[in-house]
Amino acid sequence: MRTTTVPVSAPTWFVVDASGKTLGRLAARIAHVLRGKHKPDFSPHQLCGDHVIVLNIESIAAHPKKMRGKSYTTHSGYLGHLRTKTLEQMLDENPEEVMRKAIYGMLPRNRLRFQMLKRLHVIKGDQHRYAAQKPVPLPTTIL
């Protein structure tokens, strides 16, 4: 079976304010946009998604039980070097990484995954340096 190659349009820049929004629901919407499934010319073997800027990531909403219960583990490869942090600790130390890991898990496991992830810009605070790209707010109709 042959696949057709549709010329990819220029990516659009979207901006999202994460304050007060739920982590998983917001990550699912952003992964949908990064993949390009909201476009009529979506093709799974091409990079056709858009850029997404996420602001105010430090004030994302989560239930207090999830803040204490959800854990992130890392291992260096050496014996006894398994490190575990809760969601509360991760939001205090590196809130950008929380959103990045959530979206990373929702993207497809193929060669385009890291290229899609490069189009994600997570920023602590409400000021960003992408004003020249003229980002528009992410519409609520997507996903």
A tleap script that builds the chain and sets N, CA, C and O, in Angstrom:
source leaprc.protein.ff14SB
mol = sequence {
  NMET ARG THR THR THR VAL PRO VAL SER ALA
  PRO THR TRP PHE VAL VAL ASP ALA SER GLY
  LYS THR LEU GLY ARG LEU ALA ALA ARG ILE
  ALA HIE VAL LEU ARG GLY LYS HIE LYS PRO
  ASP PHE SER PRO HIE GLN LEU CYS GLY ASP
  HIE VAL ILE VAL LEU ASN ILE GLU SER ILE
  ALA ALA HIE PRO LYS LYS MET ARG GLY LYS
  SER TYR THR THR HIE SER GLY TYR LEU GLY
  HIE LEU ARG THR LYS THR LEU GLU GLN MET
  LEU ASP GLU ASN PRO GLU GLU VAL MET ARG
  LYS ALA ILE TYR GLY MET LEU PRO ARG ASN
  ARG LEU ARG PHE GLN MET LEU LYS ARG LEU
  HIE VAL ILE LYS GLY ASP GLN HIE ARG TYR
  ALA ALA GLN LYS PRO VAL PRO LEU PRO THR
  THR ILE CLEU
}
set mol.1.N position { 0.833 -1.173 0.000 }
set mol.1.CA position { 0.000 0.000 0.000 }
set mol.1.C position { 0.881 1.240 0.000 }
set mol.1.O position { 1.794 1.357 0.818 }
set mol.2.N position { 0.618 2.144 -0.894 }
set mol.2.CA position { 1.408 3.369 -0.983 }
set mol.2.C position { 0.810 4.458 -0.092 }
set mol.2.O position { -0.403 4.536 0.101 }
set mol.3.N position { 1.689 5.284 0.438 }
set mol.3.CA position { 1.230 6.418 1.223 }
set mol.3.C position { 1.461 7.681 0.413 }
set mol.3.O position { 2.453 7.797 -0.306 }
set mol.4.N position { 0.560 8.602 0.532 }
set mol.4.CA position { 0.715 9.865 -0.179 }
set mol.4.C position { 1.371 10.873 0.745 }
set mol.4.O position { 1.150 10.862 1.956 }
set mol.5.N position { 2.164 11.729 0.171 }
set mol.5.CA position { 2.829 12.768 0.944 }
set mol.5.C position { 2.156 14.089 0.653 }
set mol.5.O position { 2.262 14.626 -0.449 }
set mol.6.N position { 1.471 14.604 1.639 }
set mol.6.CA position { 0.776 15.881 1.523 }
set mol.6.C position { 1.734 16.975 1.964 }
set mol.6.O position { 2.378 16.827 3.003 }
set mol.7.N position { 1.855 18.063 1.219 }
set mol.7.CA position { 2.738 19.138 1.676 }
set mol.7.C position { 2.239 19.712 3.004 }
set mol.7.O position { 1.064 20.052 3.148 }
set mol.8.N position { 3.143 19.811 3.955 }
set mol.8.CA position { 2.792 20.262 5.296 }
set mol.8.C position { 2.742 21.775 5.327 }
set mol.8.O position { 3.641 22.448 4.822 }
set mol.9.N position { 1.668 22.314 5.932 }
set mol.9.CA position { 1.538 23.763 6.056 }
set mol.9.C position { 2.430 24.266 7.192 }
set mol.9.O position { 2.879 23.488 8.034 }
set mol.10.N position { 2.675 25.549 7.203 }
set mol.10.CA position { 3.525 26.151 8.238 }
set mol.10.C position { 2.854 26.008 9.600 }
set mol.10.O position { 1.641 26.183 9.712 }
set mol.11.N position { 3.631 25.691 10.638 }
set mol.11.CA position { 3.018 25.487 11.957 }
set mol.11.C position { 2.507 26.791 12.557 }
set mol.11.O position { 3.114 27.850 12.398 }
set mol.12.N position { 1.394 26.691 13.238 }
set mol.12.CA position { 0.800 27.811 13.959 }
set mol.12.C position { 1.321 27.784 15.392 }
set mol.12.O position { 1.664 26.721 15.910 }
set mol.13.N position { 1.380 28.925 16.019 }
set mol.13.CA position { 1.823 29.017 17.402 }
set mol.13.C position { 0.607 29.278 18.277 }
set mol.13.O position { -0.137 30.232 18.051 }
set mol.14.N position { 0.406 28.419 19.287 }
set mol.14.CA position { -0.690 28.567 20.236 }
set mol.14.C position { -0.120 28.854 21.613 }
set mol.14.O position { 0.975 28.400 21.945 }
set mol.15.N position { -0.863 29.610 22.417 }
set mol.15.CA position { -0.466 29.897 23.788 }
set mol.15.C position { -1.584 29.423 24.709 }
set mol.15.O position { -2.764 29.632 24.428 }
set mol.16.N position { -1.194 28.774 25.826 }
set mol.16.CA position { -2.143 28.213 26.782 }
set mol.16.C position { -1.766 28.692 28.173 }
set mol.16.O position { -0.595 28.653 28.551 }
set mol.17.N position { -2.758 29.146 28.940 }
set mol.17.CA position { -2.533 29.514 30.331 }
set mol.17.C position { -2.936 28.322 31.196 }
set mol.17.O position { -4.099 27.919 31.188 }
set mol.18.N position { -1.989 27.756 31.939 }
set mol.18.CA position { -2.234 26.525 32.694 }
set mol.18.C position { -2.719 26.771 34.111 }
set mol.18.O position { -2.957 25.810 34.843 }
set mol.19.N position { -2.873 28.014 34.523 }
set mol.19.CA position { -3.254 28.277 35.911 }
set mol.19.C position { -4.678 27.784 36.173 }
set mol.19.O position { -5.627 28.158 35.484 }
set mol.20.N position { -4.791 26.932 37.191 }
set mol.20.CA position { -6.092 26.405 37.577 }
set mol.20.C position { -6.590 25.248 36.738 }
set mol.20.O position { -7.687 24.753 36.995 }
set mol.21.N position { -5.847 24.795 35.758 }
set mol.21.CA position { -6.285 23.694 34.895 }
set mol.21.C position { -5.706 22.371 35.401 }
set mol.21.O position { -4.656 22.344 36.043 }
set mol.22.N position { -6.402 21.285 35.103 }
set mol.22.CA position { -5.969 19.957 35.520 }
set mol.22.C position { -4.832 19.483 34.626 }
set mol.22.O position { -4.864 19.691 33.414 }
set mol.23.N position { -3.830 18.848 35.221 }
set mol.23.CA position { -2.618 18.444 34.515 }
set mol.23.C position { -2.905 17.491 33.358 }
set mol.23.O position { -2.469 17.748 32.236 }
set mol.24.N position { -3.614 16.417 33.597 }
set mol.24.CA position { -3.835 15.401 32.574 }
set mol.24.C position { -4.700 15.869 31.426 }
set mol.24.O position { -4.411 15.566 30.269 }
set mol.25.N position { -5.754 16.600 31.725 }
set mol.25.CA position { -6.656 17.081 30.669 }
set mol.25.C position { -5.957 18.095 29.765 }
set mol.25.O position { -6.130 18.084 28.546 }
set mol.26.N position { -5.174 18.961 30.381 }
set mol.26.CA position { -4.426 19.945 29.602 }
set mol.26.C position { -3.344 19.267 28.770 }
set mol.26.O position { -3.124 19.641 27.618 }
set mol.27.N position { -2.673 18.280 29.337 }
set mol.27.CA position { -1.628 17.560 28.604 }
set mol.27.C position { -2.207 16.809 27.414 }
set mol.27.O position { -1.562 16.724 26.369 }
set mol.28.N position { -3.406 16.265 27.552 }
set mol.28.CA position { -4.043 15.553 26.442 }
set mol.28.C position { -4.371 16.503 25.295 }
set mol.28.O position { -4.178 16.155 24.130 }
set mol.29.N position { -4.863 17.695 25.612 }
set mol.29.CA position { -5.161 18.692 24.565 }
set mol.29.C position { -3.890 19.133 23.851 }
set mol.29.O position { -3.873 19.274 22.628 }
set mol.30.N position { -2.830 19.348 24.618 }
set mol.30.CA position { -1.579 19.821 24.029 }
set mol.30.C position { -0.949 18.732 23.167 }
set mol.30.O position { -0.425 19.029 22.093 }
set mol.31.N position { -0.989 17.471 23.616 }
set mol.31.CA position { -0.445 16.367 22.825 }
set mol.31.C position { -1.210 16.221 21.510 }
set mol.31.O position { -0.624 15.891 20.479 }
set mol.32.N position { -2.502 16.465 21.549 }
set mol.32.CA position { -3.345 16.415 20.345 }
set mol.32.C position { -2.890 17.462 19.323 }
set mol.32.O position { -2.830 17.184 18.125 }
set mol.33.N position { -2.572 18.665 19.807 }
set mol.33.CA position { -2.133 19.750 18.927 }
set mol.33.C position { -0.713 19.511 18.424 }
set mol.33.O position { -0.422 19.756 17.253 }
set mol.34.N position { 0.178 19.032 19.303 }
set mol.34.CA position { 1.563 18.767 18.885 }
set mol.34.C position { 1.609 17.688 17.811 }
set mol.34.O position { 2.455 17.739 16.918 }
set mol.35.N position { 0.724 16.730 17.888 }
set mol.35.CA position { 0.683 15.651 16.896 }
set mol.35.C position { 0.099 16.140 15.579 }
set mol.35.O position { 0.469 15.638 14.518 }
set mol.36.N position { -0.813 17.116 15.632 }
set mol.36.CA position { -1.406 17.655 14.419 }
set mol.36.C position { -2.735 17.030 14.070 }
set mol.36.O position { -3.206 17.178 12.942 }
set mol.37.N position { -3.355 16.333 15.010 }
set mol.37.CA position { -4.605 15.637 14.725 }
set mol.37.C position { -5.790 16.582 14.585 }
set mol.37.O position { -6.865 16.159 14.158 }
set mol.38.N position { -5.617 17.841 14.933 }
set mol.38.CA position { -6.692 18.805 14.798 }
set mol.38.C position { -6.771 19.381 13.382 }
set mol.38.O position { -7.711 20.110 13.065 }
set mol.39.N position { -5.809 19.066 12.541 }
set mol.39.CA position { -5.761 19.600 11.178 }
set mol.39.C position { -6.418 18.638 10.198 }
set mol.39.O position { -6.369 17.424 10.400 }
set mol.40.N position { -7.023 19.153 9.151 }
set mol.40.CA position { -7.639 18.252 8.156 }
set mol.40.C position { -6.612 17.494 7.318 }
set mol.40.O position { -6.934 16.444 6.762 }
set mol.41.N position { -5.393 18.001 7.218 }
set mol.41.CA position { -4.365 17.325 6.425 }
set mol.41.C position { -3.408 16.512 7.310 }
set mol.41.O position { -2.221 16.401 7.001 }
set mol.42.N position { -3.926 15.945 8.413 }
set mol.42.CA position { -3.111 15.139 9.328 }
set mol.42.C position { -2.630 13.875 8.628 }
set mol.42.O position { -3.384 13.206 7.921 }
set mol.43.N position { -1.374 13.573 8.841 }
set mol.43.CA position { -0.797 12.346 8.334 }
set mol.43.C position { 0.108 11.775 9.432 }
set mol.43.O position { 0.979 12.489 9.929 }
set mol.44.N position { -0.075 10.509 9.823 }
set mol.44.CA position { 0.668 9.995 10.976 }
set mol.44.C position { 2.167 9.839 10.751 }
set mol.44.O position { 2.922 9.730 11.717 }
set mol.45.N position { 2.610 9.826 9.504 }
set mol.45.CA position { 4.037 9.637 9.256 }
set mol.45.C position { 4.769 10.944 8.976 }
set mol.45.O position { 5.945 10.929 8.613 }
set mol.46.N position { 4.081 12.083 9.143 }
set mol.46.CA position { 4.700 13.386 8.912 }
set mol.46.C position { 4.607 14.240 10.168 }
set mol.46.O position { 3.720 14.046 11.000 }
set mol.47.N position { 5.518 15.175 10.295 }
set mol.47.CA position { 5.492 16.138 11.389 }
set mol.47.C position { 4.608 17.301 10.963 }
set mol.47.O position { 5.070 18.215 10.280 }
set mol.48.N position { 3.348 17.271 11.359 }
set mol.48.CA position { 2.419 18.300 10.900 }
set mol.48.C position { 1.740 19.031 12.055 }
set mol.48.O position { 0.724 19.694 11.849 }
set mol.49.N position { 2.286 18.920 13.264 }
set mol.49.CA position { 1.706 19.583 14.424 }
set mol.49.C position { 2.110 21.038 14.519 }
set mol.49.O position { 2.855 21.549 13.683 }
set mol.50.N position { 1.610 21.695 15.544 }
set mol.50.CA position { 1.862 23.107 15.765 }
set mol.50.C position { 2.696 23.312 17.032 }
set mol.50.O position { 2.883 22.388 17.823 }
set mol.51.N position { 3.191 24.537 17.209 }
set mol.51.CA position { 3.941 24.894 18.416 }
set mol.51.C position { 2.944 25.275 19.509 }
set mol.51.O position { 1.912 25.883 19.228 }
set mol.52.N position { 3.254 24.917 20.748 }
set mol.52.CA position { 2.403 25.251 21.881 }
set mol.52.C position { 3.265 25.857 22.981 }
set mol.52.O position { 4.282 25.284 23.372 }
set mol.53.N position { 2.851 27.022 23.478 }
set mol.53.CA position { 3.512 27.696 24.588 }
set mol.53.C position { 2.600 27.554 25.805 }
set mol.53.O position { 1.442 27.969 25.759 }
set mol.54.N position { 3.106 26.977 26.882 }
set mol.54.CA position { 2.323 26.778 28.104 }
set mol.54.C position { 2.863 27.729 29.161 }
set mol.54.O position { 4.043 27.682 29.508 }
set mol.55.N position { 1.984 28.598 29.674 }
set mol.55.CA position { 2.368 29.601 30.665 }
set mol.55.C position { 1.819 29.242 32.038 }
set mol.55.O position { 0.886 28.446 32.144 }
set mol.56.N position { 2.394 29.825 33.094 }
set mol.56.CA position { 1.950 29.669 34.485 }
set mol.56.C position { 1.868 28.206 34.899 }
set mol.56.O position { 0.885 27.792 35.513 }
set mol.57.N position { 2.865 27.436 34.579 }
set mol.57.CA position { 2.839 26.006 34.871 }
set mol.57.C position { 2.955 25.731 36.373 }
set mol.57.O position { 2.551 24.663 36.833 }
set mol.58.N position { 3.491 26.663 37.130 }
set mol.58.CA position { 3.661 26.433 38.571 }
set mol.58.C position { 2.326 26.451 39.322 }
set mol.58.O position { 2.253 25.955 40.446 }
set mol.59.N position { 1.274 27.010 38.726 }
set mol.59.CA position { -0.024 27.089 39.407 }
set mol.59.C position { -1.042 26.140 38.787 }
set mol.59.O position { -2.218 26.484 38.665 }
set mol.60.N position { -0.600 24.953 38.396 }
set mol.60.CA position { -1.498 23.955 37.829 }
set mol.60.C position { -2.291 23.305 38.960 }
set mol.60.O position { -1.791 23.184 40.078 }
set mol.61.N position { -3.510 22.891 38.680 }
set mol.61.CA position { -4.381 22.338 39.712 }
set mol.61.C position { -4.234 20.824 39.793 }
set mol.61.O position { -4.114 20.142 38.776 }
set mol.62.N position { -4.245 20.318 41.006 }
set mol.62.CA position { -4.248 18.875 41.253 }
set mol.62.C position { -4.864 18.640 42.626 }
set mol.62.O position { -4.746 19.477 43.521 }
set mol.63.N position { -5.507 17.520 42.779 }
set mol.63.CA position { -6.121 17.162 44.050 }
set mol.63.C position { -5.020 16.945 45.096 }
set mol.63.O position { -3.958 16.421 44.759 }
set mol.64.N position { -5.247 17.334 46.352 }
set mol.64.CA position { -4.200 17.167 47.376 }
set mol.64.C position { -3.740 15.713 47.539 }
set mol.64.O position { -2.575 15.461 47.845 }
set mol.65.N position { -4.652 14.762 47.336 }
set mol.65.CA position { -4.268 13.355 47.446 }
set mol.65.C position { -3.319 12.967 46.312 }
set mol.65.O position { -2.394 12.180 46.513 }
set mol.66.N position { -3.552 13.520 45.122 }
set mol.66.CA position { -2.663 13.240 43.998 }
set mol.66.C position { -1.311 13.925 44.198 }
set mol.66.O position { -0.282 13.388 43.787 }
set mol.67.N position { -1.304 15.089 44.815 }
set mol.67.CA position { -0.043 15.796 45.068 }
set mol.67.C position { 0.892 14.966 45.943 }
set mol.67.O position { 2.108 14.984 45.752 }
set mol.68.N position { 0.321 14.240 46.904 }
set mol.68.CA position { 1.140 13.405 47.782 }
set mol.68.C position { 1.345 12.001 47.228 }
set mol.68.O position { 2.367 11.375 47.507 }
set mol.69.N position { 0.386 11.491 46.444 }
set mol.69.CA position { 0.419 10.101 46.017 }
set mol.69.C position { 1.164 9.833 44.725 }
set mol.69.O position { 1.789 8.781 44.586 }
set mol.70.N position { 1.114 10.763 43.769 }
set mol.70.CA position { 1.777 10.539 42.483 }
set mol.70.C position { 3.282 10.695 42.657 }
set mol.70.O position { 3.752 11.671 43.242 }
set mol.71.N position { 4.030 9.726 42.145 }
set mol.71.CA position { 5.474 9.776 42.326 }
set mol.71.C position { 6.186 9.650 40.984 }
set mol.71.O position { 5.700 8.996 40.060 }
set mol.72.N position { 7.335 10.284 40.902 }
set mol.72.CA position { 8.207 10.240 39.732 }
set mol.72.C position { 9.509 9.579 40.158 }
set mol.72.O position { 10.129 10.004 41.133 }
set mol.73.N position { 9.926 8.548 39.440 }
set mol.73.CA position { 11.137 7.831 39.806 }
set mol.73.C position { 12.203 8.002 38.737 }
set mol.73.O position { 11.903 8.062 37.545 }
set mol.74.N position { 13.447 8.079 39.178 }
set mol.74.CA position { 14.593 8.116 38.278 }
set mol.74.C position { 15.635 7.146 38.813 }
set mol.74.O position { 15.727 6.909 40.017 }
set mol.75.N position { 16.409 6.597 37.905 }
set mol.75.CA position { 17.456 5.669 38.304 }
set mol.75.C position { 18.706 5.980 37.489 }
set mol.75.O position { 18.648 6.122 36.268 }
set mol.76.N position { 19.840 6.083 38.186 }
set mol.76.CA position { 21.078 6.446 37.508 }
set mol.76.C position { 21.771 5.240 36.877 }
set mol.76.O position { 22.660 5.405 36.042 }
set mol.77.N position { 21.372 4.029 37.269 }
set mol.77.CA position { 22.020 2.842 36.751 }
set mol.77.C position { 22.925 2.186 37.779 }
set mol.77.O position { 23.326 1.036 37.603 }
set mol.78.N position { 23.251 2.893 38.844 }
set mol.78.CA position { 24.069 2.344 39.917 }
set mol.78.C position { 23.176 1.723 40.989 }
set mol.78.O position { 22.020 2.117 41.145 }
set mol.79.N position { 23.708 0.763 41.717 }
set mol.79.CA position { 22.944 0.108 42.768 }
set mol.79.C position { 22.553 1.110 43.846 }
set mol.79.O position { 23.383 1.900 44.298 }
set mol.80.N position { 21.310 1.076 44.249 }
set mol.80.CA position { 20.840 1.947 45.318 }
set mol.80.C position { 20.571 3.373 44.918 }
set mol.80.O position { 20.343 4.212 45.790 }
set mol.81.N position { 20.587 3.685 43.644 }
set mol.81.CA position { 20.396 5.064 43.191 }
set mol.81.C position { 19.013 5.308 42.597 }
set mol.81.O position { 18.865 6.096 41.663 }
set mol.82.N position { 18.016 4.642 43.130 }
set mol.82.CA position { 16.636 4.873 42.717 }
set mol.82.C position { 16.099 6.050 43.516 }
set mol.82.O position { 16.022 5.983 44.743 }
set mol.83.N position { 15.729 7.121 42.837 }
set mol.83.CA position { 15.230 8.329 43.497 }
set mol.83.C position { 13.752 8.485 43.187 }
set mol.83.O position { 13.324 8.275 42.052 }
set mol.84.N position { 12.976 8.854 44.191 }
set mol.84.CA position { 11.537 9.043 44.036 }
set mol.84.C position { 11.160 10.410 44.569 }
set mol.84.O position { 11.596 10.812 45.648 }
set mol.85.N position { 10.331 11.134 43.792 }
set mol.85.CA position { 9.822 12.438 44.212 }
set mol.85.C position { 8.311 12.451 43.998 }
set mol.85.O position { 7.803 11.827 43.066 }
set mol.86.N position { 7.605 13.158 44.857 }
set mol.86.CA position { 6.165 13.293 44.693 }
set mol.86.C position { 5.862 14.436 43.733 }
set mol.86.O position { 6.747 15.217 43.383 }
set mol.87.N position { 4.616 14.527 43.315 }
set mol.87.CA position { 4.199 15.607 42.419 }
set mol.87.C position { 4.381 16.964 43.083 }
set mol.87.O position { 4.732 17.941 42.421 }
set mol.88.N position { 4.146 17.026 44.383 }
set mol.88.CA position { 4.317 18.268 45.123 }
set mol.88.C position { 5.776 18.735 45.102 }
set mol.88.O position { 6.049 19.921 44.918 }
set mol.89.N position { 6.707 17.802 45.288 }
set mol.89.CA position { 8.128 18.145 45.250 }
set mol.89.C position { 8.557 18.550 43.847 }
set mol.89.O position { 9.348 19.479 43.684 }
set mol.90.N position { 8.043 17.862 42.834 }
set mol.90.CA position { 8.400 18.191 41.448 }
set mol.90.C position { 7.890 19.579 41.069 }
set mol.90.O position { 8.585 20.322 40.377 }
set mol.91.N position { 6.676 19.940 41.516 }
set mol.91.CA position { 6.137 21.262 41.198 }
set mol.91.C position { 6.927 22.360 41.902 }
set mol.91.O position { 7.027 23.473 41.387 }
set mol.92.N position { 7.484 22.063 43.063 }
set mol.92.CA position { 8.314 23.046 43.768 }
set mol.92.C position { 9.665 23.228 43.083 }
set mol.92.O position { 10.138 24.353 42.925 }
set mol.93.N position { 10.287 22.119 42.676 }
set mol.93.CA position { 11.638 22.182 42.121 }
set mol.93.C position { 11.662 22.519 40.638 }
set mol.93.O position { 12.374 23.430 40.216 }
set mol.94.N position { 10.886 21.789 39.850 }
set mol.94.CA position { 10.948 21.946 38.389 }
set mol.94.C position { 9.568 21.717 37.790 }
set mol.94.O position { 9.299 20.625 37.291 }
set mol.95.N position { 8.675 22.720 37.822 }
set mol.95.CA position { 7.310 22.506 37.330 }
set mol.95.C position { 7.237 22.281 35.816 }
set mol.95.O position { 6.290 21.662 35.330 }
set mol.96.N position { 8.226 22.778 35.069 }
set mol.96.CA position { 8.212 22.575 33.618 }
set mol.96.C position { 8.329 21.094 33.276 }
set mol.96.O position { 7.724 20.616 32.316 }
set mol.97.N position { 9.120 20.371 34.081 }
set mol.97.CA position { 9.358 18.956 33.805 }
set mol.97.C position { 8.106 18.106 34.043 }
set mol.97.O position { 7.943 17.060 33.415 }
set mol.98.N position { 7.232 18.541 34.934 }
set mol.98.CA position { 5.988 17.811 35.195 }
set mol.98.C position { 5.125 17.794 33.939 }
set mol.98.O position { 4.618 16.742 33.548 }
set mol.99.N position { 4.957 18.947 33.309 }
set mol.99.CA position { 4.142 19.015 32.091 }
set mol.99.C position { 4.820 18.295 30.940 }
set mol.99.O position { 4.159 17.621 30.150 }
set mol.100.N position { 6.133 18.432 30.842 }
set mol.100.CA position { 6.869 17.771 29.759 }
set mol.100.C position { 6.740 16.248 29.841 }
set mol.100.O position { 6.551 15.585 28.820 }
set mol.101.N position { 6.840 15.695 31.046 }
set mol.101.CA position { 6.720 14.246 31.228 }
set mol.101.C position { 5.299 13.768 30.947 }
set mol.101.O position { 5.107 12.684 30.396 }
set mol.102.N position { 4.311 14.562 31.320 }
set mol.102.CA position { 2.915 14.173 31.077 }
set mol.102.C position { 2.621 14.129 29.576 }
set mol.102.O position { 1.951 13.211 29.102 }
set mol.103.N position { 3.116 15.113 28.831 }
set mol.103.CA position { 2.881 15.151 27.390 }
set mol.103.C position { 3.722 14.104 26.679 }
set mol.103.O position { 3.273 13.512 25.697 }
set mol.104.N position { 4.937 13.867 27.162 }
set mol.104.CA position { 5.822 12.863 26.572 }
set mol.104.C position { 5.165 11.481 26.574 }
set mol.104.O position { 5.293 10.726 25.609 }
set mol.105.N position { 4.470 11.157 27.649 }
set mol.105.CA position { 3.807 9.870 27.744 }
set mol.105.C position { 2.599 9.743 26.842 }
set mol.105.O position { 2.151 8.629 26.567 }
set mol.106.N position { 2.059 10.861 26.374 }
set mol.106.CA position { 0.866 10.834 25.522 }
set mol.106.C position { 1.190 10.886 24.035 }
set mol.106.O position { 0.300 10.704 23.205 }
set mol.107.N position { 2.436 11.128 23.689 }
set mol.107.CA position { 2.818 11.168 22.278 }
set mol.107.C position { 3.133 9.755 21.786 }
set mol.107.O position { 3.460 8.887 22.596 }
set mol.108.N position { 3.044 9.509 20.489 }
set mol.108.CA position { 3.313 8.161 19.976 }
set mol.108.C position { 4.779 7.782 20.135 }
set mol.108.O position { 5.664 8.637 20.116 }
set mol.109.N position { 5.015 6.491 20.289 }
set mol.109.CA position { 6.375 5.997 20.492 }
set mol.109.C position { 7.016 5.698 19.153 }
set mol.109.O position { 7.123 4.539 18.753 }
set mol.110.N position { 7.444 6.742 18.459 }
set mol.110.CA position { 8.097 6.568 17.158 }
set mol.110.C position { 9.175 7.631 16.985 }
set mol.110.O position { 9.496 8.357 17.926 }
set mol.111.N position { 9.728 7.719 15.789 }
set mol.111.CA position { 10.839 8.642 15.555 }
set mol.111.C position { 10.437 10.103 15.611 }
set mol.111.O position { 11.292 10.966 15.811 }
set mol.112.N position { 9.160 10.401 15.440 }
set mol.112.CA position { 8.704 11.789 15.448 }
set mol.112.C position { 8.463 12.333 16.854 }
set mol.112.O position { 8.225 13.529 17.020 }
set mol.113.N position { 8.522 11.476 17.860 }
set mol.113.CA position { 8.186 11.888 19.219 }
set mol.113.C position { 9.044 13.046 19.703 }
set mol.113.O position { 8.510 14.010 20.251 }
set mol.114.N position { 10.340 12.980 19.519 }
set mol.114.CA position { 11.217 14.039 20.006 }
set mol.114.C position { 11.093 15.307 19.165 }
set mol.114.O position { 11.277 16.408 19.683 }
set mol.115.N position { 10.790 15.168 17.898 }
set mol.115.CA position { 10.572 16.354 17.065 }
set mol.115.C position { 9.283 17.057 17.472 }
set mol.115.O position { 9.214 18.286 17.445 }
set mol.116.N position { 8.268 16.294 17.848 }
set mol.116.CA position { 7.026 16.899 18.344 }
set mol.116.C position { 7.271 17.597 19.671 }
set mol.116.O position { 6.740 18.679 19.922 }
set mol.117.N position { 8.081 16.969 20.520 }
set mol.117.CA position { 8.347 17.530 21.834 }
set mol.117.C position { 9.167 18.820 21.758 }
set mol.117.O position { 9.103 19.649 22.666 }
set mol.118.N position { 9.935 18.990 20.681 }
set mol.118.CA position { 10.688 20.230 20.498 }
set mol.118.C position { 9.765 21.414 20.251 }
set mol.118.O position { 10.161 22.563 20.449 }
set mol.119.N position { 8.545 21.142 19.823 }
set mol.119.CA position { 7.580 22.214 19.559 }
set mol.119.C position { 6.792 22.607 20.798 }
set mol.119.O position { 5.893 23.445 20.724 }
set mol.120.N position { 7.117 22.014 21.920 }
set mol.120.CA position { 6.483 22.355 23.189 }
set mol.120.C position { 7.382 23.320 23.950 }
set mol.120.O position { 8.569 23.051 24.133 }
set mol.121.N position { 6.827 24.432 24.389 }
set mol.121.CA position { 7.582 25.451 25.122 }
set mol.121.C position { 6.861 25.698 26.445 }
set mol.121.O position { 5.843 26.388 26.475 }
set mol.122.N position { 7.382 25.138 27.541 }
set mol.122.CA position { 6.767 25.270 28.858 }
set mol.122.C position { 7.515 26.346 29.623 }
set mol.122.O position { 8.740 26.301 29.740 }
set mol.123.N position { 6.762 27.330 30.151 }
set mol.123.CA position { 7.382 28.498 30.771 }
set mol.123.C position { 6.772 28.730 32.146 }
set mol.123.O position { 5.554 28.692 32.319 }
set mol.124.N position { 7.634 28.969 33.106 }
set mol.124.CA position { 7.209 29.323 34.451 }
set mol.124.C position { 6.933 30.822 34.469 }
set mol.124.O position { 7.815 31.610 34.127 }
set mol.125.N position { 5.744 31.227 34.854 }
set mol.125.CA position { 5.363 32.636 34.830 }
set mol.125.C position { 4.512 32.933 33.609 }
set mol.125.O position { 4.155 32.037 32.844 }
set mol.126.N position { 4.191 34.221 33.443 }
set mol.126.CA position { 3.296 34.579 32.337 }
set mol.126.C position { 3.975 35.382 31.230 }
set mol.126.O position { 3.294 35.853 30.319 }
set mol.127.N position { 5.281 35.550 31.281 }
set mol.127.CA position { 6.012 36.265 30.237 }
set mol.127.C position { 6.761 35.257 29.371 }
set mol.127.O position { 7.434 34.367 29.890 }
set mol.128.N position { 6.643 35.398 28.046 }
set mol.128.CA position { 7.379 34.505 27.151 }
set mol.128.C position { 8.103 35.334 26.096 }
set mol.128.O position { 7.809 36.514 25.904 }
set mol.129.N position { 9.049 34.698 25.420 }
set mol.129.CA position { 9.878 35.403 24.437 }
set mol.129.C position { 9.480 35.092 23.006 }
set mol.129.O position { 10.273 35.297 22.088 }
set mol.130.N position { 8.266 34.600 22.800 }
set mol.130.CA position { 7.833 34.195 21.467 }
set mol.130.C position { 6.785 35.150 20.889 }
set mol.130.O position { 5.909 34.722 20.137 }
set mol.131.N position { 6.865 36.405 21.226 }
set mol.131.CA position { 5.890 37.380 20.732 }
set mol.131.C position { 6.037 37.604 19.229 }
set mol.131.O position { 5.056 37.926 18.557 }
set mol.132.N position { 7.240 37.439 18.693 }
set mol.132.CA position { 7.468 37.639 17.263 }
set mol.132.C position { 6.738 36.603 16.414 }
set mol.132.O position { 6.446 36.861 15.247 }
set mol.133.N position { 6.437 35.430 16.984 }
set mol.133.CA position { 5.727 34.390 16.237 }
set mol.133.C position { 4.216 34.602 16.237 }
set mol.133.O position { 3.487 33.849 15.591 }
set mol.134.N position { 3.737 35.620 16.956 }
set mol.134.CA position { 2.324 35.979 17.042 }
set mol.134.C position { 1.454 34.784 17.462 }
set mol.134.O position { 0.605 34.336 16.692 }
set mol.135.N position { 1.667 34.267 18.690 }
set mol.135.CA position { 0.860 33.130 19.135 }
set mol.135.C position { -0.581 33.547 19.409 }
set mol.135.O position { -0.850 34.657 19.868 }
set mol.136.N position { -1.494 32.633 19.118 }
set mol.136.CA position { -2.920 32.863 19.365 }
set mol.136.C position { -3.362 31.919 20.480 }
set mol.136.O position { -2.759 30.861 20.658 }
set mol.137.N position { -4.407 32.279 21.239 }
set mol.137.CA position { -4.883 31.376 22.294 }
set mol.137.C position { -5.411 30.080 21.690 }
set mol.137.O position { -6.018 30.082 20.619 }
set mol.138.N position { -5.175 28.979 22.386 }
set mol.138.CA position { -5.628 27.670 21.922 }
set mol.138.C position { -7.143 27.621 22.026 }
set mol.138.O position { -7.689 27.815 23.112 }
set mol.139.N position { -7.841 27.364 20.909 }
set mol.139.CA position { -9.310 27.325 20.967 }
set mol.139.C position { -9.810 26.139 21.786 }
set mol.139.O position { -9.163 25.094 21.851 }
set mol.140.N position { -10.971 26.322 22.407 }
set mol.140.CA position { -11.543 25.254 23.232 }
set mol.140.C position { -12.172 24.162 22.370 }
set mol.140.O position { -12.529 23.107 22.896 }
set mol.141.N position { -12.316 24.379 21.074 }
set mol.141.CA position { -12.924 23.379 20.206 }
set mol.141.C position { -11.980 22.236 19.882 }
set mol.141.O position { -12.422 21.184 19.420 }
set mol.142.N position { -10.698 22.422 20.113 }
set mol.142.CA position { -9.728 21.368 19.831 }
set mol.142.C position { -9.816 20.320 20.933 }
set mol.142.O position { -9.617 20.634 22.107 }
set mol.143.N position { -10.107 19.104 20.569 }
set mol.143.CA position { -10.271 17.922 21.417 }
set mol.143.C position { -11.441 17.987 22.328 }
set mol.143.O position { -11.683 17.050 23.091 }
savepdb mol mol.pdb
quit
